[in-house]
């Protein structure tokens, strides 16, 4: 839970409440017993390398349950450390952390940290996605679809101009900030997918997003349009 990532859950809850939608958010700690197939949305936020080492054994013990949840339509949002652990491994010098291996991607620690406000143009939305990145890892997603093309910032590895990954009902990304307050279109995409899983096709009422969109437009104008 680095960089205010817990705020993403606060925004999901608020946008549900404003529409009269009941939402239950559970916190899963190391050793807690839960069947993840019961959930419509799973979220794993960022953490430093030390926290990843503390978490990984517990996470790996849930690997098959996570796979089963995904196969049954649970949406999975992974940010920074959570995104890195989605793949096969995270190589940190002489030490390697085994990942979930849900997709055939991997991460290697670079010589410096990639720190920047970041703007993406995604095929999922006409509106850009904005956030803040601060990561030492370089993630290589090979032939998978990225969340978006980097208009300003570094992205997955500072080389291929892609950021994040979209794979079935999974989104992985390095965007903190937190991510969802400045990207209501992405937040509603998660909610729409989760609601459709639970109830079938659901119409999601629109909200007044002028403040959220103003924040999004400010970041785009300041960083992407100035380059």
SULURSUL-V442475 format. One line per field, one symbol per residue. ss: DSSP state (h for helix, s for strand, l for the rest). phi: phi as a letter, one per 20 degrees, with the letter a starting at -180 (. if undefined). burial: + if it has 24 or more other ideal C-beta (glycine too) atoms within 12 Angstrom, else -. A space follows every 50 residues. Layout:
ss->???
phi->???
burial->???
This chain:
ss->lllllhhhhhhhhhhhhllllllllllllllllllhhhllssssllllhh hhhhhhhhhhhlhhhhhhhhhlllssssslhhhhllllssssllssssll lllllsssssssssssssssslllllllssssssssssssllllsllsss sslllllllllsslsssllssssllslllhhhlhhhhhhhhhhhhhhhhl lllllllllhhhhhhhhhhhhhhhlll
phi->.elmfffffffgffffffdmefcddddddgnfebefffdebdcceeafgf ffffeffffffdgfffgffffeofecdcclgfffffefacedmedcefdf mfcecbccfeebedcafcccddffbfefdcacdbbefddddleffefaef ebpdngbmcemdcmbcbldccdbefeqfffgecfffgfffffffffffcn fceegfdfdfffffffffffffdfeee
burial->+++++++++-++--++----+-+------------+--+++++++++-+- -+--++-++--+--+++-++--++++++++++++++++++++----++++ -++-+++++----+-+++++++-+--+++++++++++++++--+-+++++ ++++++++---++++++-+++++++++++++++++++++++++++-++-- ---+----+--+--++--++--++---
